[in-house]
Amino acid sequence: MGILSKYFSQTDLQEIKQAVQSAEQKTSGEIVPFFAEASHHYKEWNWLGAFVGGGFGGLALLIMDYLDYKTWDFSSLDGIAFIWLGAVIGFLTTYFIAKLRLMIVPREAKLFFVNLKAKEAFLDEEIFRTSSRTGILIYISLFEKVVRVLPDTGIANIVPQADWDYAVQLIVKGMKSGNRKEGIVAAILFCGNLLEKYDIKIQKDDKNEISDEIRDGGSQL
């Protein structure tokens, strides 16, 4: 199942799907878990990697000069060569090692792209097409370890933001502690209980308006 098989076993995915079904038995809400390996490729920051690498190249030259390395008489051309070599190494390293690239990306940039992709997923998956506008998108960006819960208009003004934030915290805590699946299941069940708490209960003529299948958003890395 795309990128999901890299992060979850089939048993894990089945338990997440069962959590969705269990939560939806209590409420008219439709819960949609959406997974993205990353919300952006962040390759613009390869140039920052080149800048940092160039700085290390220049620093290496200064240290070697200070230590009088092999009595080498350094010239300005040597300085240019060291800086360029460091820049190339920095660029290639961040280009091919995604985790290293992510380390130099500012948090604000990560949040910007996660928020953008979460909104795109909300529209692409048509979370808004439930009759009472009670859909919920749980957007999980695995690479950044950032989660967004986007409720549709029928429940966004009823359930306090603090409650949605708690659902996010359950998933993020699980991701950081190595209990990724457990955190996601807990958050889904919490959302179901939340809707029941705020009297968004299942109706007699209720039907499953959005598929319970887990969405695989693929990878941009």
Secondary structure, 3 states (H helix, E strand, C coil): CCCHHHHCCHHHHHHHHHHHHHHHCCECCEEEEEEECCCCCCHHHHHHHHHHHHHHHHHHHHHHHHCCHHHCCCCHHHHHHHHHHHHHHHHHHHHHCHHHHHHCCCHHHHHHHHHHHHHHHHHHCCHHHCCCCCEEEEEEECCCCEEEEEECHHHHCCCCHHHHHHHHHHHHHHHHHCCHHHHHHHHHHHHHHHHHHCCCECCCCCCCCCCCCCEECCCCC
